[in-house]
Amino acid sequence: MHRYPTSFIILSALGLLCAIPGLVSIAGFGAVIHPVLDDPMAGLAFIVSAIALFGSAAFPLVIRKLQAGDDA
């Protein structure tokens, strides 16, 4: 069984949680969640944050793969 690093799982989950309201806001339904999300630029900020979180989540995964390659 393949174990993912805990930091990868947490950062990926946070990225997903940021992406959902961002996509809803960009689609034009942000006011349903919160009045501030009625502005599409707020949705863009959430999308950029989600991309940054997914990028940050990749680092622990790559480091784990590099460590596994050194042990072989």
C-alpha positions in Angstrom: 0.0 0.0 0.0 1.3 3.4 -0.9 1.3 6.0 1.9 1.2 9.6 1.0 2.9 12.2 3.3 0.5 13.8 5.7 1.5 17.3 4.6 0.6 16.4 1.0 -2.9 15.2 2.0 -3.6 18.3 4.2 -2.3 20.8 1.6 -4.2 19.1 -1.2 -7.4 19.1 0.9 -7.0 22.8 1.6 -6.4 23.4 -2.1 -9.6 21.7 -2.9 -11.4 23.6 -0.3 -10.1 26.9 -1.8 -10.9 25.8 -5.4 -14.6 25.1 -4.7 -15.7 28.6 -3.6 -13.4 30.0 -6.3 -15.1 28.1 -9.1 -18.5 28.9 -7.7 -17.7 32.6 -7.5 -16.3 32.7 -11.1 -19.4 30.8 -12.3 -21.5 33.7 -11.0 -23.1 32.0 -8.0 -20.7 33.4 -5.3 -23.5 35.4 -3.6 -25.2 32.2 -2.6 -22.2 31.4 -0.3 -21.3 34.9 0.8 -22.0 38.5 -0.5 -18.2 39.2 -0.8 -17.9 36.3 -3.3 -20.3 38.0 -5.7 -17.2 39.7 -7.2 -15.4 37.4 -9.7 -12.1 38.8 -8.6 -12.7 37.2 -5.2 -13.1 33.9 -7.0 -9.8 34.5 -8.8 -8.1 35.0 -5.5 -9.4 31.7 -4.3 -8.3 29.9 -7.5 -4.8 31.4 -7.2 -4.6 30.3 -3.6 -5.7 26.8 -4.6 -3.0 26.6 -7.2 -0.4 27.7 -4.7 -1.6 25.1 -2.2 -1.5 22.3 -4.8 2.0 23.4 -5.7 3.1 23.4 -2.1 1.5 19.9 -1.7 3.7 18.6 -4.5 7.0 19.3 -2.6 6.5 16.7 0.2 5.4 14.1 -2.4 8.4 14.7 -4.6 10.8 14.5 -1.6 9.2 11.2 -0.5 9.7 9.8 -4.0 13.3 10.9 -4.1 13.9 9.3 -0.7 12.3 6.1 -1.9 14.7 6.1 -4.9 17.7 6.6 -2.7 16.8 3.6 -0.5 16.6 1.2 -3.4 
